[in-house]
Amino acid sequence: MTATLTLRPATLDEAAIRAALADVTDPEIPAISIIDLGIVHRAEIGPDGAIHVELLPTFVGCPVIEVIKSAVRERLQAFGRPVEVDVSFEIPWTSDRISPDGREQLRRSGFAPPGDLATVHCPYCDSARVAMDSLFGPTLCRSLFYCRDCRQPFEAFKPI
C-alpha cells in the first residue's frame, strides 16, 4: 500500500508577499531590503488573484526604481500569479520608514543611518569626531563624511 501525500498550498496574503519582498534588496545599497528600507507601501491580492505592489520611491526621479520594480516582479512570480508593480506618491517616503533592523544593517555595511546631520557618528568606530566632506553624495539621499578618529570615509543618509 502506497501513501499519497497531499500538499496544500500556503495561504497567500500580505504577510507572505512582504516576507518574499524581504529578499529584494536596494540595488544601490544591497545590505538592506526594500522592506527594511520602507519603500513597500502596499502589498495585496486583488479580486482577480493578481499580486499588486505599490512602491514609494525615496526621491522623485529615483534612478533605480525601474530596477527595483523588475526585481519585485521577478521575486513574486514564484507565487504563480500575475504581478503588478506601481510607483505611488500617495504619501512621501521619509527616512523614518527605515526599520530598526534596516538602520542596523546600514550601520554594519558602512552607512550612517539617518538622523540629525549635526550628530552623525562613524559607522565603523562610533566616533562623533566626523566631518562632512559634501552634503551631496552619490545619490540625493546621502552625504559624504570622514571620521577623524579611524580615518574612514563613509556615507550618511540624510533625514528626509
C-alpha positions as a Markdown table, in Angstrom:
| # | Residue | x | y | z |
|---|---|---|---|---|
| 1 | Met | 0.0 | 0.0 | 0.0 |
| 2 | Thr | 1.4 | 3.4 | -1.0 |
| 3 | Ala | 0.5 | 6.5 | 0.9 |
| 4 | Thr | -0.4 | 9.6 | -1.1 |
| 5 | Leu | 1.0 | 12.9 | 0.1 |
| 6 | Thr | -1.4 | 15.8 | -0.5 |
| 7 | Leu | 0.2 | 19.2 | -0.4 |
| 8 | Arg | -2.0 | 22.2 | 0.4 |
| 9 | Pro | -0.8 | 25.5 | -1.0 |
| 10 | Ala | 0.3 | 28.0 | 1.6 |
| 11 | Thr | -2.1 | 30.9 | 2.1 |
| 12 | Leu | -1.0 | 33.9 | 0.1 |
| 13 | Asp | -1.6 | 37.1 | 1.9 |
| 14 | Glu | 0.1 | 40.4 | 2.5 |
| 15 | Ala | 2.4 | 38.9 | 5.1 |
| 16 | Ala | 3.6 | 36.2 | 2.7 |
| 17 | Ile | 4.2 | 38.9 | 0.0 |
| 18 | Arg | 6.1 | 41.1 | 2.4 |
| 19 | Ala | 8.2 | 38.1 | 3.5 |
| 20 | Ala | 9.1 | 37.3 | -0.1 |
| 21 | Leu | 9.9 | 41.0 | -0.7 |
| 22 | Ala | 12.4 | 40.9 | 2.2 |
| 23 | Asp | 14.6 | 39.0 | -0.2 |
| 24 | Val | 14.7 | 42.0 | -2.6 |
| 25 | Thr | 17.5 | 44.4 | -1.8 |
| 26 | Asp | 18.1 | 48.0 | -2.8 |
| 27 | Pro | 20.4 | 48.0 | -5.9 |
| 28 | Glu | 22.4 | 50.9 | -4.6 |
| 29 | Ile | 22.7 | 49.5 | -1.0 |
| 30 | Pro | 22.4 | 45.7 | -1.2 |
| 31 | Ala | 22.8 | 45.4 | 2.5 |
| 32 | Ile | 19.2 | 46.5 | 3.1 |
| 33 | Ser | 15.9 | 45.0 | 1.7 |
| 34 | Ile | 13.2 | 47.2 | 0.3 |
| 35 | Ile | 11.0 | 46.1 | 3.2 |
| 36 | Asp | 13.6 | 47.4 | 5.8 |
| 37 | Leu | 14.1 | 50.5 | 3.7 |
| 38 | Gly | 10.4 | 51.1 | 4.0 |
| 39 | Ile | 9.6 | 51.6 | 0.3 |
| 40 | Val | 6.9 | 49.0 | 0.0 |
| 41 | His | 3.7 | 51.0 | 0.6 |
| 42 | Arg | 1.1 | 48.3 | -0.3 |
| 43 | Ala | 1.2 | 44.6 | -1.0 |
| 44 | Glu | -2.1 | 42.9 | -1.6 |
| 45 | Ile | -4.0 | 40.3 | -3.6 |
| 46 | Gly | -6.5 | 41.9 | -6.0 |
| 47 | Pro | -10.0 | 40.4 | -6.7 |
| 48 | Asp | -8.6 | 39.0 | -9.9 |
| 49 | Gly | -6.0 | 37.0 | -7.9 |
| 50 | Ala | -3.1 | 39.1 | -9.1 |
| 51 | Ile | -0.5 | 40.4 | -6.7 |
| 52 | His | -0.4 | 44.2 | -6.5 |
| 53 | Val | 2.5 | 46.1 | -5.0 |
| 54 | Glu | 3.0 | 49.8 | -4.6 |
| 55 | Leu | 6.4 | 51.3 | -4.0 |
| 56 | Leu | 7.3 | 54.7 | -2.6 |
| 57 | Pro | 10.5 | 56.0 | -4.2 |
| 58 | Thr | 13.0 | 57.6 | -1.8 |
| 59 | Phe | 13.1 | 60.6 | -4.2 |
| 60 | Val | 11.1 | 61.7 | -7.3 |
| 61 | Gly | 13.1 | 60.6 | -10.2 |
| 62 | Cys | 14.9 | 57.8 | -8.3 |
| 63 | Pro | 17.3 | 56.3 | -10.8 |
| 64 | Val | 16.9 | 52.7 | -9.8 |
| 65 | Ile | 13.1 | 52.5 | -9.3 |
| 66 | Glu | 12.7 | 50.5 | -12.6 |
| 67 | Val | 15.3 | 48.0 | -11.4 |
| 68 | Ile | 13.5 | 47.6 | -8.1 |
| 69 | Lys | 10.2 | 47.1 | -9.9 |
| 70 | Ser | 11.7 | 44.4 | -12.1 |
| 71 | Ala | 13.3 | 42.7 | -9.0 |
| 72 | Val | 9.9 | 42.8 | -7.2 |
| 73 | Arg | 8.1 | 41.2 | -10.3 |
| 74 | Glu | 10.8 | 38.6 | -10.6 |
| 75 | Arg | 10.7 | 37.6 | -6.9 |
| 76 | Leu | 6.8 | 37.5 | -6.7 |
| 77 | Gln | 6.4 | 35.4 | -9.9 |
| 78 | Ala | 7.3 | 32.4 | -7.8 |
| 79 | Phe | 3.7 | 32.5 | -6.5 |
| 80 | Gly | 2.5 | 31.7 | -10.0 |
| 81 | Arg | 0.1 | 34.7 | -10.2 |
| 82 | Pro | 0.2 | 37.9 | -12.3 |
| 83 | Val | 2.2 | 40.6 | -10.6 |
| 84 | Glu | 1.6 | 44.4 | -11.0 |
| 85 | Val | 4.1 | 46.8 | -9.5 |
| 86 | Asp | 3.4 | 50.5 | -9.4 |
| 87 | Val | 5.1 | 53.6 | -8.0 |
| 88 | Ser | 2.9 | 55.7 | -5.7 |
| 89 | Phe | 3.3 | 59.2 | -4.5 |
| 90 | Glu | 0.2 | 58.9 | -2.2 |
| 91 | Ile | 2.4 | 59.6 | 0.7 |
| 92 | Pro | 6.0 | 60.7 | 0.6 |
| 93 | Trp | 8.8 | 58.3 | 1.7 |
| 94 | Thr | 10.7 | 59.5 | 4.7 |
| 95 | Ser | 13.8 | 58.1 | 6.4 |
| 96 | Asp | 11.5 | 57.4 | 9.4 |
| 97 | Arg | 10.2 | 54.4 | 7.4 |
| 98 | Ile | 13.5 | 52.6 | 7.7 |
| 99 | Ser | 13.1 | 49.8 | 10.2 |
| 100 | Pro | 15.3 | 49.4 | 13.3 |
| 101 | Asp | 16.8 | 46.3 | 11.6 |
| 102 | Gly | 17.4 | 48.3 | 8.5 |
| 103 | Arg | 19.2 | 51.0 | 10.4 |
| 104 | Glu | 21.5 | 48.4 | 11.9 |
| 105 | Gln | 22.1 | 46.8 | 8.5 |
| 106 | Leu | 23.1 | 50.2 | 7.2 |
| 107 | Arg | 25.5 | 50.8 | 10.1 |
| 108 | Arg | 27.1 | 47.4 | 9.7 |
| 109 | Ser | 27.6 | 48.0 | 6.0 |
| 110 | Gly | 29.4 | 51.3 | 6.5 |
| 111 | Phe | 26.5 | 53.8 | 6.2 |
| 112 | Ala | 25.5 | 56.1 | 9.0 |
| 113 | Pro | 21.7 | 55.7 | 9.4 |
| 114 | Pro | 19.6 | 58.8 | 9.0 |
| 115 | Gly | 19.5 | 61.2 | 11.9 |
| 116 | Asp | 20.4 | 64.8 | 12.5 |
| 117 | Leu | 23.4 | 65.5 | 10.3 |
| 118 | Ala | 24.9 | 67.5 | 13.2 |
| 119 | Thr | 25.1 | 64.3 | 15.3 |
| 120 | Val | 26.4 | 61.8 | 12.8 |
| 121 | His | 28.5 | 59.0 | 14.2 |
| 122 | Cys | 31.1 | 57.0 | 12.3 |
| 123 | Pro | 29.5 | 53.6 | 11.4 |
| 124 | Tyr | 33.0 | 51.9 | 11.8 |
| 125 | Cys | 34.2 | 53.2 | 15.3 |
| 126 | Asp | 31.1 | 55.1 | 16.6 |
| 127 | Ser | 33.1 | 58.3 | 16.9 |
| 128 | Ala | 31.3 | 61.6 | 16.8 |
| 129 | Arg | 34.5 | 63.3 | 15.6 |
| 130 | Val | 33.4 | 63.4 | 12.0 |
| 131 | Ala | 33.5 | 66.0 | 9.2 |
| 132 | Met | 31.1 | 66.4 | 6.4 |
| 133 | Asp | 33.0 | 66.4 | 3.1 |
| 134 | Ser | 30.0 | 67.0 | 0.9 |
| 135 | Leu | 26.3 | 67.4 | 1.6 |
| 136 | Phe | 25.8 | 65.7 | -1.8 |
| 137 | Gly | 26.8 | 62.1 | -2.0 |
| 138 | Pro | 26.4 | 59.6 | -4.9 |
| 139 | Thr | 22.7 | 59.8 | -4.5 |
| 140 | Leu | 20.3 | 62.5 | -3.4 |
| 141 | Cys | 19.6 | 60.8 | -0.1 |
| 142 | Arg | 23.2 | 60.5 | 1.1 |
| 143 | Ser | 26.0 | 62.8 | 2.2 |
| 144 | Leu | 29.8 | 62.2 | 2.4 |
| 145 | Phe | 31.6 | 62.2 | 5.7 |
| 146 | Tyr | 35.1 | 61.5 | 7.0 |
| 147 | Cys | 35.9 | 60.1 | 10.5 |
| 148 | Arg | 38.8 | 62.0 | 12.2 |
| 149 | Asp | 39.4 | 59.1 | 14.6 |
| 150 | Cys | 39.5 | 55.9 | 12.4 |
| 151 | Arg | 40.1 | 58.0 | 9.2 |
| 152 | Gln | 37.5 | 56.1 | 7.3 |
| 153 | Pro | 35.3 | 57.9 | 4.7 |
| 154 | Phe | 31.6 | 57.0 | 4.9 |
| 155 | Glu | 28.2 | 58.0 | 3.7 |
| 156 | Ala | 25.4 | 59.1 | 5.9 |
| 157 | Phe | 21.7 | 59.0 | 5.0 |
| 158 | Lys | 20.1 | 62.4 | 5.1 |
| 159 | Pro | 17.0 | 62.7 | 7.3 |
| 160 | Ile | 14.1 | 63.2 | 5.0 |
